[in-house]
Structure formats: C-alpha cells, structure tokens
C-alpha cells in the first residue's frame, strides 16, 4: 500500500507543480501585456515631444526669417556707411545669418536628443520583470 500511496502523492505533486507553472506563465503573459501597454503609452508621449520640437523648428524658421533679413540689411547698410565695400558688407551679414541659423539648429537638435526620447520607464520595468520571471522559474 505504501508504494501506491507514494505514486498517488507523486502524481498529486506533479499536478500541483504543473498548476503552479501554468499560473506563473499566465501571470508572466499578463505582465508582459502590461509592459507592452506601458511602452505604447510612453512612446506616444515621446512622439508628442518630437512633434513639439518640430513645431519649435517651424515657428523659429517662420519668425526669424523676416527679422533676420531686416537685421542683415541694417548690418550691411551700417558696414557700407562705415566705409566697407558692398560685397564685403553683404558677406559679413551672411556669415552672421549662418551663425544664428546654427544656434537655432543646435537648439532643435538638442531637443531631439535620443537620450531624452528613450522609453526609460518601460526599459526599467522590463528589467524588473525579467528579474521577477527569473525568480519565478527558480
């Protein structure tokens, strides 16, 4: 009788282990789906940041062009009245415009820096989930 009792106990233990393993896999699947939802939400937020940065690019370009043209004409006129030749004064104005454009592009690129756009929260949570699953498997 003892052997039959041991066999029944072993079968019961196997069912319990398979049930636990099934529950663990089910919980992992739910956890993984939650992480995917979190990633979608975070990436949507990052896309809004990119859209905002592009809006700043567009607004900066639209507003700076007329003002810059007037400033460049004024600079050229001032240089010509100071005795500079017309070509040299226009070249100096063009260089000033290039410097201003470079500053604007640098600001826009800084706002689009990949480290600011990475889904940090999702990546941190996925690391936690990986550690949790490792603990469940043990």
C-alpha positions as CSV (number, residue, x, y, z in Angstrom):
1,X,0.0,0.0,0.0
2,X,2.8,2.4,0.7
3,X,4.1,2.3,-2.8
4,X,0.6,3.0,-4.2
5,X,0.2,5.9,-1.8
6,X,3.6,7.3,-2.8
7,X,2.6,7.1,-6.5
8,X,-0.6,8.9,-5.8
9,X,1.3,11.6,-3.8
10,X,3.8,11.9,-6.7
11,X,1.0,12.4,-9.2
12,X,-0.6,15.0,-7.0
13,X,2.7,16.8,-6.6
14,X,3.2,16.8,-10.4
15,X,-0.3,18.3,-10.9
16,X,0.5,20.9,-8.3
17,X,3.8,21.8,-9.9
18,X,2.2,22.0,-13.4
19,X,-0.6,24.1,-12.0
20,X,1.9,26.5,-10.4
21,X,4.0,26.6,-13.6
22,X,0.8,27.3,-15.6
23,X,-0.2,30.1,-13.2
24,X,3.3,31.6,-13.3
25,X,3.3,31.6,-17.2
26,X,-0.2,33.1,-17.1
27,X,1.0,35.9,-14.8
28,X,4.0,36.5,-16.9
29,X,1.9,36.8,-20.0
30,X,-0.3,39.4,-18.2
31,X,2.8,41.2,-17.0
32,X,4.2,41.3,-20.5
33,X,1.0,42.7,-22.0
34,X,1.0,45.4,-19.3
35,X,4.6,46.3,-20.3
36,X,3.6,46.5,-23.9
37,X,0.8,48.9,-23.0
38,X,3.2,51.0,-20.9
39,X,5.7,51.1,-23.8
40,X,2.9,52.2,-26.2
41,X,1.9,55.0,-23.8
42,X,5.4,56.1,-23.3
43,X,6.3,56.1,-27.0
44,X,3.2,58.1,-27.7
45,X,4.4,60.7,-25.1
46,X,7.8,60.7,-26.8
47,X,6.2,61.3,-30.2
48,X,4.4,64.3,-28.8
49,X,7.8,65.6,-27.6
50,X,9.2,65.2,-31.1
51,X,6.1,67.0,-32.6
52,X,6.7,69.8,-30.1
53,X,10.3,70.1,-31.1
54,X,9.4,70.2,-34.8
55,X,6.9,72.9,-34.0
56,X,9.6,74.9,-32.5
57,X,11.7,74.4,-35.6
58,X,8.9,75.6,-37.8
59,X,7.9,78.6,-35.6
60,X,11.6,79.6,-35.3
61,X,12.1,79.4,-39.1
62,X,8.9,81.4,-39.8
63,X,9.6,84.1,-37.3
64,X,13.3,84.5,-37.7
65,X,13.4,84.8,-41.5
66,X,11.8,88.3,-41.9
67,X,13.5,89.6,-38.8
68,X,16.9,88.2,-39.9
69,X,16.5,89.7,-43.4
70,X,15.9,93.2,-41.9
71,X,18.8,92.8,-39.5
72,X,21.1,91.7,-42.3
73,X,20.1,94.7,-44.4
74,X,20.7,97.0,-41.5
75,X,24.0,95.4,-40.7
76,X,25.1,95.7,-44.4
77,X,24.0,99.3,-44.5
78,X,25.9,100.2,-41.3
79,X,29.0,98.5,-42.7
80,X,28.7,100.3,-46.0
81,X,28.3,103.7,-44.2
82,X,31.4,102.8,-42.2
83,X,33.3,102.6,-45.4
84,X,33.2,98.9,-46.2
85,X,32.7,97.7,-49.7
86,X,29.2,96.5,-50.6
87,X,30.3,92.8,-51.3
88,X,32.2,92.6,-48.0
89,X,29.4,94.1,-46.0
90,X,26.9,91.6,-47.5
91,X,29.3,88.7,-46.9
92,X,29.7,89.7,-43.3
93,X,25.9,89.8,-43.0
94,X,25.6,86.4,-44.5
95,X,28.1,85.0,-42.0
96,X,26.1,86.5,-39.1
97,X,23.0,84.8,-40.5
98,X,24.8,81.4,-40.7
99,X,25.8,81.7,-37.1
100,X,22.2,82.5,-36.0
101,X,20.9,79.6,-38.1
102,X,23.5,77.3,-36.5
103,X,22.3,78.3,-33.0
104,X,18.7,77.6,-33.9
105,X,19.5,74.2,-35.4
106,X,21.6,73.3,-32.3
107,X,18.7,74.0,-30.0
108,X,16.4,71.9,-32.2
109,X,18.8,69.0,-32.3
110,X,19.3,69.2,-28.5
111,X,15.5,68.8,-28.1
112,X,15.6,65.7,-30.3
113,X,18.5,64.1,-28.4
114,X,17.9,60.3,-28.4
115,X,18.7,60.0,-24.7
116,X,15.7,62.2,-24.0
117,X,13.4,60.2,-26.3
118,X,14.3,56.7,-24.9
119,X,11.4,55.0,-23.1
120,X,13.3,54.8,-19.8
121,X,10.3,53.8,-17.6
122,X,9.5,50.9,-19.9
123,X,13.1,49.7,-20.0
124,X,13.4,49.9,-16.2
125,X,10.1,48.0,-15.8
126,X,11.2,45.3,-18.3
127,X,14.4,44.8,-16.3
128,X,12.3,44.3,-13.1
129,X,10.0,41.9,-15.0
130,X,13.0,39.9,-16.2
131,X,14.3,39.5,-12.6
132,X,10.8,38.5,-11.5
133,X,10.5,35.8,-14.1
134,X,13.9,34.5,-13.2
135,X,12.7,34.3,-9.6
136,X,9.5,32.5,-10.6
137,X,11.5,29.9,-12.6
138,X,13.7,29.1,-9.7
